[in-house]
Amino acid sequence: MLTVQIRLVICSVDKAKEMGMDWWVNNPAFCSRSKKQQALPEAMDRLEERLARIETSLAAGAK
């Protein structure tokens, strides 16, 4: 499958679009706005909040 996709890109992206072959448009590996990338800032926020709670707990326990 990878070989076919690479050959398609090398041959002609424009011709492929004309024929209705546009698998790269919705493929997360080629799409800059994939769901994975959109979820990253939310995950980072959750991790930062969790780390702050852990640090607060540790500081309170050290006193």
N, C-alpha and C positions, 0 to 999 in steps of 0.2 A: 504494500500500500504506500509506504513512504517513497519508494522508487517511482511509482506512478505519479504521485503528487509533485515530486521534484522535477520529473520530466515535463509535466504539464506547465510548471512555472517557467522552466527553461525554454520550452517551445514558444508559447505565446499566451500571456495572461489575457490580452484583449480578445483573441480568438476564442478562448475558453469562455469568457463572459458572454460573447455573442451566442455561443452554443448552450448557455445556461448552466455551465459548470462554474460555480462560485463557492466551492466548499470552504475556502479560506475566509470568507466573510463571517461565517458563524463558528468557525473553529477557534476555540479559546487560545490555542497556541499561537495563532496569527492575529487575533483580535486584541487591540490595545485596551478595550473596555470590557474585559472578561469579568465574570462574576467574582472570580477569585481575587482580582485586583481591587474590585470595589469593596470587598469584604475586609481587605487588609487594614484600612484605617480603623474600622470598628474593632477588629481584633486587637490592634495596638492599644486603643483606648481602654479596652477591658483589661489587658495585661498591665497597663500603667496603673489603673485603679487597684488591681489586685496587689501589685508590688507596693503601692503606697500603704495599703492595709497591713501587709506583712511587715513593712518597716515600722509602722506605728506600733504594731503588736510587740515587735522585738524591742523597740525603744521603751515601751511601757514595762516590759518584763525585766529590763536591765536596771531599772531604778529601784 
